[in-house]
Amino acid sequence: MSQALRYALIVSLGGFVFGFDASVISGVVGFVAIEFGLDAFEQGMVVSAPTLGAIIASFLAGPMADRYGRRTILQLIAALYVVSAICSAFATSYNTLVFARFIGGLAFASLHIAPMYIAEVSPAKIRGRMVSINQLNIMLGFSAAYFANYLILQLSGNDAGLAVALGIDAHTWRWMLGMEVLPALMFLLLLFAIPESPRWLLLNGRETEARSIFARILPAKDVKAEIACIQESVAQGRVSVVKALGRLFSKPMRLVLVLGLIVGISQQITGINAVYFYAPTIFEQSGVGTDAAFAQAIWVGIINIVFTVLAMVLIDRVGRKPLMLAGLAGVAISMTICAGSFHQATYQLPKDNEQQVQEIVGSGALDSMAGVSYENDVAFKNALQESLTHEEFLTHQSALMQMAIEVDARMVLIGILGFVASFAFSLGPVMWVLLSEIFPNTIRGVAISCIGVANSAVSYSIQLVFPWELAHLGIVTTFAIYGGFALVGFVLVAWLLPETKGKTLEDLEKHLGGKSQSFDEPALQLKPTA
C-alpha cells in the first residue's frame, strides 16, 4: 500500500464518522419526539442542529487549516466528534440534545478539510479516486448507522437479560447516539500517524519537511519537478483571509466561484439529506410500518456504497461532468417516480377495522374517521391531529398510516433508492473532488470554506423544514420541489462546468484562475485529457 493511500484512508475515516453522525439521527428522531414531546419544528431542529454548527465551521475551517495546518484542524475535528457523541447520548432535554448535536456539527468541517488534504497528497492521475475514498467512507458511515439503528431497535424489543441489563430497552435512542464514540475515538488516534500536507508546508516556507513527505508519496524522479511546480504557484506565500477573499471575489475568479456555488448548492438543494436523515420517516409514509421502515433504510446504505464505488471506478476515466449530468438526471427522474406514486395514494381507515384502530389508540377517538377517504397525506394527518392529543399522534402515526394508506410501496422504494443511487454516483463524490481541484493553492482553504457555508446553509434549511413540508405541503409537493431543483442544476452544469480530470492542481489554477481570464471568455472550457 502506498503512503499516499494510507494517509487518505486514515483521513477519510472522518467521512465515516460524519456519515454515522449525520444519519444515526434518522432512527433517533421518532424516539426523542415522543420522549420530549416535540413539534414538527423541534424535530427539524434536532435533525438539523449539526448542520447549523457546520455553517459556522465551514466558514472557519478553511482559514484555520491555512493558518495552522490541515492535520492540526483534523485532530481538533475528531475531538469534537468524540465530545458530541458522549454529550448526545447523555442529553437530558431537548435543549441539551440540540446543543450536543450542534457541537458535532462543528466537526462537520471534516467534509471540507479531508478532501483538501487528500487532494494535496495525491498524484494527479488518481486524485479523483483518492478524494472519493472520503465519500465512500461517508456512505459506509451512513450504512453503519442504519444497520446499528436497526440492530439496537431489535434488541430493544428483546427480553434477553443482556439487553435489559445494558438498558437498551429503556434507552434505545441513547445507545444509537452513543455508538458513535467508537469510530470517533479511532479517528482521533489514527490522525497522529499522518504527516502535514506537503503543499501546506511549501506554502509556509518549510521546504525540507515538504520534500521529505513528497519522497514518501511520489517516485523519486518526480519530487523535484513537483516541488518546483508548487513553488511557482505559491510564490507569494500564504495570504491573509481578507486578501484571499478579495482574490476569490475578483473578476478572474468569477467563473470558478460560480462553478463552486452551482455544484455546492445543487448537492444539497435536491433533498439528499432529507432522504438520508429522515429515511425511516419517509418509508413510514408509504405504510410499511416502523420495523420495515428501519429495514428499508438499510437498503439506502447498501445502494450508497455500491454506487459510490462505481463512481470511484469511473471518475478518473469518464470524468467529473458526465457523472454530474447523469446523477442530476437520475435525481429528477427518481423524484418524479416518488411524487407520482404518492399522488396516486389514498388514505382511509376502514370501517371493518374499528376494533383494531381502538386497540392502537386505546379509545374511540377515531370513530368519526372510519370509512372517510382523504385525498392526500396532509388531509389525513390533519384529521388525526384534530382527533388525537399531540403525544398520541406522535406515538401512533406510523401504525395508523400503515393501516390507512393505499400506495404502490414498491415504486416508492424504487424511487428513493434510485435517488440515492443517482446521488452516490455523482453529486456525493464529484462535488468534493471538484472543490479540491478548481481553486488555487493560496486560497483553497478560504474558497472551500465559502462554498461550504453555502452548502451547509442549504442543507440546514432542507433538514429543518422537511417535517414542516410533510405536515403542510405534503410528500408529493416536497418531492416535486426536489426534482425541479435537480432539473435546474442539470441545465447549469451542462452549460458551465468544464472537465477537470487528469489535470494537475497547478495546471487547473492556470486555466481557471489566470489573470487574463474573465467569466464570459469561451476559452474557459477546458478540454478533457486522455
N, C-alpha and C positions, 0 to 999 in steps of 0.2 A: 504493500500500500504506500503510495507516495505521501510525502509530508503534507503537501497542499490538500490532498483529500482527507488526511487525518485531521488537519485543522478545521476543514469545512464540516466534517462530521460532528466535531465537538461543538463548534459554534452553532450549528443548526439544531442542536438539542434545545436551544432557546425557542425554536419554532415548535418543537414537540410540546414544551411547557405552555407556550401560548395557545396552541390548539386545544390542549387539555383544559386550560383555564377558561378559554372562551366558550367551549361547548359543554362543559360539565354543568353549566347553569341550565341547560335545556331540560335536565332531569330534576333540577332543584326548584325551579320557579313555582311549580304547582304545589309543592310541599310548603314552601315559605309563604305563599299566598294564603293558604289555609291557616297556617300557624300564626301569622302576624295580621291576618285579615286585610290583605292588600287589595286596592282597587286596580283598574287597568293601568293608570299612570304609574302607580307604585311598582307594579310588576315590571313595567317597562324600565323603570329606574334601576331596579335590582339587576336586570339583564344588561343595561347599557352603562352602568356606573364605571366599569373598567375602560370603556371607550372614551368616556369623559376624561378620565385620567390620561388616556392615550393622546388626547388632543394637546394637553399640556406637555406631555413627554415628547411628543413629536416635534414640538417647537424647540425644546431644549436639547434633545438628544444629539442632533447633528452638530450644533456648535460645541457642545461638551465633548463629543467624540473628536472634533477637530482640535480642541484645546488640550484635552487630557489623554487622548488615545482611544482607539477602538476597544482594546482589551479591557482597560480600566472601566469603561462605561458598561461593557457587557457583564463584568463582575458585579457591579452595582445593580444592574437589572436582575441578575439571578438572585441576589439577596432580597430584593423587593418581592420576587415571586414567592420565596420561602415565607417571608413575613405575612404576605397576603393570604396564603393558604392556611396558615395557622389561625390567623385572626378571623377568617371567614368561617372556619369550622366551629369556632367557639363564640360566634356572634350571638348576642342575647336579645337583639331587637332589629327592627327594620333599618334604623339609622346606623347601627354598628355594622350590619351586614353590607350596606351600601358603601360605607367608608372603607371597610376592609377590601371590598372588591375594587374600589377606586385606587387603593394602593397598588393592587395587582395591575391595574390599568397603566400606572406609571411605568411598569415593566414591559408594556407592550411596545416600547421603543425598540425592543429586540427585533421587531419586524423591519426596522429601517437600518439598524446598525449591523445585524448579522449579514444581510446580503451585501452591504458595503464592504465589510471585512472579507467575505468570501471572494467577491469580485477582485479585490485588491491583491489576493494571494493566488489567483487562478490564471493559468495560461489562456490566451485569447481564444484558441480553437475549441476549448471545452468549457469556457466560462459560463455559458448558458446552462449546461448540465450541472455544473458545480453550484451555481447560485440556486438552481432548482432543488437541490438537496434540502435547503431550508424549507421550501414549500412542501416537499414530500414529508418532512418531519411534522409540519403543521397538520397535514392530513392524517398522519399516524397519531398525532395527539388528539385530533377530533375523534378518530375511531376508538382510541383507547378510552376516552371519556364516555362515549356512547356505550361501549361494552361494559365499562366499570359501573355506570349507572344502572344498566340492565341487571348485572350480576348482583349489585347491592339491593336493588329492588326485589329480586327474587329471594335473597337471603332475609330481607326484612319481613317477608311473609312466612318464613320458616320458623318453626317452633324449636329448632335444634338448640341445644344448650349453648354452643359457641356464639351463635347469632344473638341470643338473648344476653349472654354474659358480656359481649362487646357492646351491647346497646344499639345494634344495627336496627332492631325492630322499632325502637323508640326514637332514634336519632338518625334516620335514614339519610336525610339531606346533608347532615353534618359529615357523615362518612364520605359522601360523594365529593364534597368540597375538600375534605382533609386529605384525600388520596393524592392530591397534587404535591404534597410536601416531598414525596419520594423522588419524582423526576426533577423537581426544582433544586433539591439539595445536590443531586448528582450533577446537574448542570453547573452549579456553582463550583463544586470541587474540581471538575474537569477543566474549567476555564483557566486554572492556574498552570495547565500544561501546554498552553499555546503561547506563541510569541506575539509581539505587537505587529501591526500591519507594516510591511516594509515601505509601502508608499507613504504612509503617515510619517515614518521615521525620516525618509528623504525630505518630506515637506518641512520637517523641523530640524534639518541640518545634521542628522545623525546617520551619515553615510556608512560608517563602519558597521554599525548594527544592521542596517538595511542590507548591506552586501552579504553579511553572514546568513541572514534569513533567506535571501534570494538563492544563495548557494545550496540551501536545503530543498528548495521547491522548483528550481529550474535547472536544466542542463548547464554545465559549467561554461560551455561556449556561448550561451545566451545571456549570461548575467551582466556582462559589461554593456552590451547593447541595450538591454532593458533599463539599466540604471541611467544610461545617457539619455534615453528617450524620456524617461520620467523627469529627470533633472531639467530638461528643456521645457517640459510642461509646467513645472513648479518653480521656475527660475526666480519668480518674485517672492517665493516663500509663502508661509501661512499668512492669510489676510484676516483682518478683523471681521466680526459678524456684520457690522454696518457696511463695510466695503464689499463683503460677499453678497449681501442683499442688494446693494447698488448694482453690482455686476449682473446678478440674477435677473433683475428687472430692467436691465438695459436693452436697447434695441437689438443688438446682435444675438442676445439670448432669448428673444421673444418667442421664437418657434419652439425652442427646447422647453421653455416654461409651459407653453400652451399644450405641447405634447404630454408633458408630465401630468398636467391637470386633467386632460382628457382621459388618460389611462387610469390615473388615481381615482377620479370620481366615478368613472364607468365601473370600476371593480366593485364599488360598494352600492351605488345607486340602483343597481339591478336587483338588489334584495338578498344577496347571498347570506348575510349574517342574520337576516330574519329566518331563513331556512335552517341555517346551522344552529342558531341559539334557541329556536322555538320548534325544532323538528317534531318532538312528541306532540306538542300542541297542534301543529298543522295536521299531523296524521289523525289525531283525535277528531278533528273537524270532519274527517271522512267516515267517522263512525266505527273505527276498528277497535276502540277501547284502549285503556291505558297500557296494559301489558303488551298488546300487539303494537301500539304506537312506539313504545320503547324498543321493541324488537325491530321494527321497520327502521328506526333511527340508526340502528347498527348498519343497515344497508347503505345509508348515506355515507358512513365512514368507509365502508369497503369500496364503494364506487369512487370515492375521493382518491383513495390510494391507487387504484388501478389506472385511472385516467391521469393522475399526476405523474406516474411512472411513464405512461405513454408520452406525455408532454416532454419529459426529460429526454426520452429517446429521440424525439423529433425536433426539439427546439434549436439545436445546432445544425440540423440537416435541412429542415423545411424553412426555418426562420421564425422570427417573432410575429411579423404581421399576418401571415396566413393563419397561425394559431389563434390570434386575437379575433380575426374575422369569423373563423369557424365557430369559435366559442360564443361570440355575441349573437350570431345567427341561431345557434343552438339554444341559448337562453331565451330568445324571443319565441322560438317555436315551443319550447317546453312550458313557458308561462302561459302561452295560448292554450295548450292542452289542459293545463290545470284550471285556468279560468273557464274554459268551455265545459269541462266536466262538472265543476261546481255550479255553473249556470243552469245545467240540466237537473240539478238535485232538487228533491222535495223534502219537506220536513213535516212530520205528523206523528203524534203519539197515538198509536192505535187504540180504539175503544176496547178491543178484546183483551188488552193487556193492562187494564186499570189496576188490577191487583199487584202486578209486577212493578208498576210505577209507584204504587203506595209502599211497596217493600223497599224501594230505593230511597224515597223521600221520607217515609215514615209518617205520612199523613195524606189527606185527600186534597192537598193544596192545588194539585194539578188536574183535578177532575174536569174543570172547565176547558182545558186544552185538549182533552181526549177527542180524537176524530177531527180536529181542526187542522187544515192544511195550510202551511206557511210557505210563502214563495221563495224565501231566502233565509240564510243563517242569521242575519241581523234581526229580522222579524221574529224568528223562533226564539232567539236568546233574549230579546226584549220581553217577550211574553213570559219566559221563565223567570226573569228578574222581577217582573211585576207580581208573580205568584209566590216566589220564594224569598227567604232572607238572603242577604249577601253571602253569609257563610254557607248556607245550603246550596246556593247557586255555584259557588266555587267548588264545593265538595262533590256535587252530583252532576255537574255539567257534562262531563265526559260520558257517563253511563246513559244519561238522557239523550245526548246527541247520538250515541250508538244505536239506541232504540228507535229514534225518530227519523233519521236521515235515510234517504234512498238515493245512492250515488254510485257511479262506477268507480269504486275504490281502486281497482286495478289501474285505470287510466290516470288517476291522481298520483299513484305511486310511480307510474312510468314518467309522468310529467316532472315530478320532484327529482327523481333520480336522473332524468335527462338534463335537468337544470344543473344539478350538482356535477354531473359528468362534463357538461359544457364549460362550467367554471373551472374545474380542476384541470381541464385540458388547455385552458387559455388564460383567462384573467388572473387566476390564482398565481401560477408561477411566472407568467410572462411579465406582469407588471413590475415585480421586484427585479427581474433581470434588466428590463429597460431602464428603470430608475437608477440602477447601479452603473449603467453604461453611458447614458446620454449627457450627464453633467460633468463639467471639467473637474480635474483633481482638486484644484484650490478651493472650490466652492461646493464640492459634492455633499459634504455633511449638511451645510445650511440649506442647499437646494432640496435634498431629500426630506429634510425636516419640514420645509414649507409644503411640499406635496403631501407629506404625511399628515400635516394638520388638516388639509382639505379632505384627505381620505378618511381620517378618523372622525372629522366633524360630520361627514355624510353618513358614515357607519353608525355613529351615535344617534343621529336623527332617525335612521331606519329602525334601529333596535328599540328606541324609546317609543316611537309612535305605532309600532306594529300591533300591540294589544289594542290600542285605541282604534286603529284601522279595522281590525277584525270586529270590534264592537260596534262601530258606527258606519263604516263603509262596506264592510263585508269582505269575504275572502275572494270573491270574483273580481271586484274592483281593485283590490290590493294587488293581486297577481297581474291584472291587466296593466296597472301602472308600471310594474317592474318590467314587463315585456316591452312596453312603449319606450322606456329609457334604454333598453338594450338595442332597439332599432336606431335610436338617435346616436348611441355610441358606435354602432356599426358604420353609419354614414361618415362620422367624423374620423374614425380610424382609417377607413378606406380612402378618404380624401387627403389626410395629412401625415399619417405615420410612415416614416421611411423604414427600410430594413437595416438592422444593425449587426446581424450575425457575421462572425468572422473578423470583425474589426478590433484592433487594439483600443483600449480606453483612450490613449493619446491620439490615435487616428480619428476616432469619433469626435474628440474635442476639437480637432482642426476643422472637420467637416461641418459640425453642428454649431460650434460656438465661435467661429472665426470672426474677426473684427469687420471684415468686409461683407458679412452676411446679413441679410435682412429677411424679415418674415415673408415677404412677397416674392423672393427670388426663387425661380424654379430649380436652380442648381441645388437647392436643399434636399432634393430627393436622392438619397444615397442608392447606389446600385448594390444589390447583394453580391457578396463574394462567393466564390465556389467553395 
